[in-house]
Amino acid sequence: MKKEALNDAIRRLYGTTPNRELAARLNITVATLEGRAKRMQLRFSEPKVPVVSMTPKESKQLTKVKDQLNKVLRQKEETKNKTLEYVAALQSAVFQAVEEIQIEPPKARRLDQNTKAWRESTEEICVVMASDWQLGKVTPTYNSDVCEKRIKTLGETVVRLAQIQNTEHPVRKCHLQLIGDIVEGEGIFPSQAHLIDSGLYRQVGVNGPRILCQLILDLLTFFETVHVTGVIGNHGQVRLGMGDSNPETNMDRLLYQIVRLMLRNEPRVTWNIPEGHGERNWFAVDRVFDWGFLLAHGDQIRGGFGGFPFYGSAKKAWGWIDSIDEPWDFLNIAHWHTPTMQTLNRREMRCNGSTESSNTYAQEQLAAIGHPTQWCAFVHPRRGITAEYWVKLEQKIPNSKRFK
């Protein structure tokens, strides 16, 4: 199209047809159309709205519809105002009612031990689970000296927790449950000789008796009596080159007996150490009031997922309900170094932690590592375990600070 004809078409049609449609008809871009219109000083004019003529009857009906619409809009506005007034009145009433409420400060319920109320309150018994000390083992952050310090921390923390509980009700007795692997042993696996700082002699005859005996004496600084139950762990077994040793032979059991003899003149300490020729005698039931605690090291459990064999532990527990004649309510195990609690219908299973740290084998092979931890709880004669604590034996650092 020639320039004169294009300008003439733009002059006639611009403002009466949408720009996009007009540009398409003239085969030019919208920008070109608008540029030419601007140079020609053309302005877009709104299309005139056609006037619709109505009959008097139609005009009357339209007026009626407008009146009804206005009436509805007024009612809506009135309802909105009423709602706002109602909400404001409700808020005012609530705030006024709250301001009038007078709350008395709570009275401290700490009982004086010299009062009748404290003496007549229900006594509870402290239960401590100690296991997997792996005494003699060496890691980048663990050895026999570190183990001794952490067991000292365990005893002091248990006493402090018992003192706190004792402000509310009497706590006079303690049950110390030794769940095995107190010693690391020797010859358990091929490279173990390179991962220990002491042999069986010092583990069982020197360091072990000193550390375990001191733990019991620390508990006796507060508790009137301490009852010790000890079961064996797999690291306490003895491997002989010419064949297997007597199943009864276990270094954990020997350690328990040595400490028992050391404290034989202490009447406040009682013992239960399962033994018997030709048998492992691997479990015991510790009776706390009428509650039964089934104690086993946990190496009997197979499998594992996420660091702990949940299915295997449940399967063993349900099997032990009938295969072990003594009734029990709580299953306390160790071995897996993973503080865990599992509910099994009307029974409960707890797995203790370990006092060791920086286990490079577990880090590499199991992608698992944790904090040194032991378990402590308080038992009521009718309610069972009423309070439990995972006692941390070293200071933990939040990840937000550890990775800075």
C-alpha positions in Angstrom: 0.0 0.0 0.0 1.3 3.4 -0.9 2.2 5.9 1.7 -0.6 8.3 0.9 -3.2 5.6 0.8 -1.9 4.2 4.1 -2.1 7.5 5.8 -5.6 8.1 4.5 -6.7 4.7 5.8 -5.2 5.4 9.2 -6.9 8.9 9.3 -10.3 7.4 8.5 -10.2 4.2 10.7 -8.0 5.2 13.7 -10.0 5.5 16.9 -13.0 3.4 15.5 -11.2 0.1 15.4 -8.9 -1.5 18.0 -5.2 -0.8 17.1 -4.2 -4.5 16.9 -7.0 -5.3 14.5 -6.4 -2.1 12.4 -2.7 -2.9 12.2 -3.4 -6.4 11.0 -5.8 -5.1 8.3 -3.2 -2.6 7.1 -0.4 -5.2 7.3 1.8 -3.1 9.6 2.9 -3.4 13.2 1.0 -1.8 16.1 4.1 0.3 16.8 4.1 1.6 13.2 0.4 2.4 13.4 0.7 4.3 16.7 3.8 6.2 15.4 2.1 7.4 12.2 -1.1 8.3 14.2 1.1 10.4 16.6 2.8 12.2 13.7 -0.6 12.9 12.2 -1.8 14.1 15.6 -4.6 11.6 15.7 -6.3 10.7 19.0 -8.1 7.6 20.0 -11.7 8.4 20.6 -14.0 6.2 22.7 -16.8 4.7 20.6 -20.1 6.3 21.4 -22.5 4.2 23.4 -25.7 3.9 21.5 -28.7 5.3 23.2 -31.3 2.7 23.8 -34.8 3.9 23.7 -37.2 2.3 26.2 -41.0 2.3 26.5 -42.5 3.8 29.6 -43.3 0.3 30.9 -39.6 -0.8 30.4 -38.4 2.3 32.1 -40.6 1.7 35.1 -39.4 -1.9 35.4 -35.7 -0.7 35.2 -36.4 1.8 38.0 -37.9 -0.9 40.1 -34.9 -3.2 39.6 -32.6 -0.3 40.6 -34.6 0.3 43.8 -34.4 -3.4 44.8 -30.7 -3.4 44.1 -30.1 -0.4 46.3 -32.3 -1.9 49.0 -30.2 -5.1 49.0 -26.9 -3.0 49.2 -28.3 -1.0 52.1 -29.2 -4.2 54.0 -25.8 -5.7 53.3 -24.1 -2.6 54.7 -26.4 -2.6 57.8 -25.6 -6.3 58.4 -21.9 -5.6 58.1 -22.2 -2.8 60.6 -24.1 -4.9 63.0 -21.5 -7.7 62.8 -18.7 -5.3 63.5 -20.6 -3.9 66.4 -21.2 -7.4 67.7 -17.5 -8.4 67.4 -16.4 -5.2 69.1 -18.9 -5.8 72.0 -17.7 -9.4 72.3 -14.1 -8.4 72.4 -14.8 -5.7 75.0 -16.7 -8.1 77.2 -13.9 -10.8 76.9 -11.1 -8.3 77.7 -13.1 -6.9 80.7 -13.8 -10.4 82.0 -10.1 -11.4 81.7 -9.0 -8.2 83.5 -11.3 -9.1 86.4 -9.8 -12.6 86.8 -7.4 -12.8 89.7 -4.9 -15.6 89.6 -3.2 -16.4 92.9 0.5 -17.3 92.7 1.1 -21.0 93.1 2.2 -22.3 96.4 5.4 -24.3 96.5 4.7 -28.0 97.0 8.2 -29.0 98.2 7.6 -31.2 101.2 9.7 -30.8 104.3 11.3 -34.2 105.1 10.5 -33.7 108.7 6.7 -33.4 108.1 4.1 -36.2 108.3 3.0 -35.5 104.7 6.5 -36.4 103.3 6.8 -39.5 105.5 3.4 -40.7 104.4 3.9 -40.0 100.6 4.6 -43.1 98.5 8.3 -44.1 98.3 10.0 -44.7 95.0 13.1 -46.7 94.1 15.9 -45.4 91.9 17.0 -47.8 89.1 20.3 -47.3 87.3 21.3 -49.2 84.2 25.1 -49.4 83.7 26.6 -51.2 80.7 29.0 -51.1 77.7 31.8 -49.3 79.5 34.2 -51.2 77.3 36.8 -50.6 80.0 40.3 -50.9 78.4 39.1 -49.7 74.9 40.9 -46.9 73.2 39.5 -44.5 70.6 40.5 -40.9 69.7 38.5 -39.6 72.7 38.2 -42.6 75.0 40.4 -44.7 77.2 40.4 -46.2 80.8 41.0 -42.8 82.4 38.1 -41.2 80.5 35.9 -44.1 81.4 36.6 -43.7 85.1 35.8 -39.9 84.9 32.5 -40.6 83.2 31.4 -43.3 85.7 32.2 -40.7 88.4 29.9 -38.3 86.6 27.2 -41.0 86.4 27.3 -41.6 90.2 27.2 -37.9 91.0 24.4 -37.2 88.6 22.2 -40.1 89.8 22.6 -38.9 93.4 21.6 -35.3 92.3 18.5 -36.6 90.5 17.6 -38.7 93.6 17.9 -35.6 95.8 15.6 -33.7 93.5 13.0 -36.5 93.6 13.4 -36.9 97.3 12.0 -33.4 97.9 8.6 -34.7 96.8 8.6 -38.3 98.2 11.1 -40.6 99.9 13.8 -42.2 97.7 15.8 -44.5 99.9 16.8 -47.4 97.8 18.8 -47.9 94.5 18.9 -50.8 92.2 22.1 -50.9 90.1 21.6 -53.1 87.0 24.9 -54.1 85.3 24.0 -55.2 81.8 27.4 -56.5 80.6 30.3 -55.4 78.5 31.7 -53.6 81.5 35.2 -54.8 80.2 36.4 -54.7 76.7 38.1 -58.1 76.9 40.9 -59.5 74.9 41.0 -61.6 71.7 37.3 -60.8 70.8 38.3 -59.9 67.3 41.6 -60.1 65.4 42.8 -56.4 65.7 41.6 -55.8 69.2 45.2 -55.9 70.7 45.8 -52.6 68.9 42.6 -50.9 70.3 43.1 -51.4 74.1 45.2 -49.7 76.7 45.1 -52.6 79.2 44.8 -56.4 79.2 42.3 -58.5 81.1 44.4 -58.4 84.2 44.0 -54.7 84.6 40.5 -54.6 83.2 39.2 -57.2 85.7 41.7 -57.1 88.6 42.7 -53.5 88.9 40.8 -50.7 87.1 37.4 -52.5 86.9 37.1 -53.2 90.6 38.3 -49.7 91.5 35.8 -47.9 89.2 32.8 -50.1 89.9 33.4 -50.1 93.7 33.7 -46.3 93.7 30.4 -46.1 91.8 28.6 -48.1 94.4 30.2 -46.1 97.3 29.1 -42.9 95.6 25.5 -44.2 95.5 25.8 -45.1 99.2 26.5 -41.4 100.0 22.7 -40.8 99.5 20.9 -44.1 99.3 20.3 -46.3 102.4 20.7 -49.5 100.3 22.0 -50.5 96.9 21.0 -53.8 95.3 23.3 -54.9 92.4 22.2 -57.3 89.7 24.8 -58.3 87.1 24.5 -60.1 83.8 27.2 -60.9 81.3 28.1 -59.4 78.0 29.7 -60.8 74.9 33.0 -58.9 75.4 33.5 -60.7 78.7 33.8 -64.2 77.1 37.1 -65.9 77.0 38.4 -67.5 73.8 41.0 -70.2 74.2 43.2 -71.4 71.4 42.6 -75.1 72.1 38.8 -74.7 72.2 35.9 -73.0 73.8 36.0 -72.1 77.5 33.3 -73.1 80.1 30.1 -71.2 79.2 30.0 -69.9 82.8 33.4 -68.3 82.3 33.0 -64.6 81.7 35.1 -61.6 82.7 32.0 -59.4 83.5 30.9 -62.0 86.0 34.4 -62.3 87.5 34.5 -58.5 87.9 31.2 -58.5 89.7 32.3 -61.3 92.1 35.6 -59.4 92.9 33.7 -56.2 93.8 31.2 -58.2 95.8 34.1 -59.7 97.8 35.6 -56.2 98.2 32.3 -55.0 99.7 31.5 -58.1 101.7 31.5 -56.2 105.0 29.1 -53.5 103.7 25.6 -54.7 104.7 23.9 -52.0 102.7 24.9 -53.6 99.4 23.2 -56.8 98.2 23.9 -58.8 95.1 22.3 -61.0 92.5 24.9 -62.6 90.1 23.4 -65.5 88.1 25.9 -68.3 87.8 26.0 -72.1 87.4 28.5 -74.6 86.0 28.3 -75.3 82.3 25.7 -72.6 81.5 26.0 -69.0 80.4 23.3 -67.9 82.9 22.7 -64.9 80.6 19.7 -63.2 82.2 18.2 -62.1 85.5 15.0 -60.6 86.7 15.4 -57.7 89.0 12.3 -57.2 91.2 11.6 -53.6 92.0 8.5 -53.6 94.3 6.3 -56.0 92.3 7.7 -54.9 88.9 10.0 -57.3 87.1 12.9 -56.0 85.1 14.3 -58.6 82.7 18.0 -58.0 82.2 19.9 -59.3 79.3 22.9 -57.9 77.5 21.2 -57.9 74.1 23.8 -59.8 72.0 21.0 -62.5 71.6 19.1 -60.1 69.3 19.8 -60.2 65.6 19.2 -57.9 62.7 19.1 -54.1 62.7 17.8 -51.1 61.0 18.6 -47.4 61.6 21.2 -48.4 64.2 18.9 -50.6 66.2 17.1 -54.0 65.6 13.5 -52.9 66.4 12.0 -56.0 64.9 14.5 -58.4 66.4 14.1 -56.9 69.9 10.3 -57.1 69.7 10.5 -60.7 68.5 12.8 -61.7 71.3 10.8 -59.9 73.9 7.5 -61.6 72.9 9.3 -65.0 72.9 10.8 -64.4 76.4 7.4 -63.6 77.9 6.6 -67.3 78.0 10.0 -69.0 77.6 11.2 -67.3 80.8 9.2 -68.5 83.8 9.7 -65.4 86.0 7.1 -62.7 85.2 8.5 -59.4 84.0 7.2 -56.0 82.9 10.3 -54.2 81.6 13.1 -55.5 79.3 16.5 -53.7 79.9 19.2 -54.5 77.4 22.4 -53.0 76.1 25.0 -54.1 73.4 23.8 -51.8 70.6 25.1 -48.6 72.2 21.9 -46.8 71.1 19.7 -45.2 73.8 16.3 -46.5 72.7 12.8 -47.0 74.2 10.2 -49.3 72.6 6.6 -50.0 73.7 5.5 -53.6 73.3 1.8 -53.7 74.2 1.8 -53.8 78.0 5.6 -54.2 78.3 8.4 -51.8 77.6 12.0 -52.3 76.2 14.9 -50.0 76.8 18.3 -50.2 75.4 21.1 -48.5 77.3 23.8 -46.3 75.8 27.6 -46.6 76.2 30.2 -44.6 78.0 32.6 -44.7 75.0 32.9 -42.1 72.3 34.4 -41.7 68.8 34.0 -45.4 67.8 35.6 -45.3 64.4 34.5 -48.8 63.5 30.8 -47.9 64.1 31.4 -44.7 62.2 32.8 -46.5 59.1 30.9 -49.7 59.0 27.5 -48.7 60.6 27.5 -44.9 59.9 26.6 -44.6 63.5 28.1 -42.5 66.3 26.6 -41.1 69.5 27.1 -39.4 72.9 28.2 -41.4 76.0 24.9 -42.1 77.8 23.6 -44.2 80.7 20.0 -44.6 82.0 18.4 -43.8 85.3 14.7 -44.0 86.4 12.4 -43.8 89.4 9.8 -46.6 90.0 6.5 -46.2 91.8 4.9 -49.3 93.4 1.6 -48.8 91.6 2.5 -46.7 88.5 5.8 -48.3 87.5 8.4 -46.0 85.9 7.3 -42.4 86.7 10.4 -40.6 85.6 13.4 -41.5 83.5 16.6 -39.8 82.5 19.2 -40.4 79.8 22.3 -39.3 81.7 24.8 -37.5 79.4 28.3 -38.1 80.5 30.0 -35.4 78.4 29.1 -31.9 77.4 27.2 -31.7 74.1 27.8 -29.0 71.5 24.9 -27.8 69.4 25.5 -28.4 65.7 25.0 -24.7 65.0 28.2 -24.1 67.0 30.0 -27.3 66.2 30.2 -26.5 62.5 31.2 -22.9 62.8 
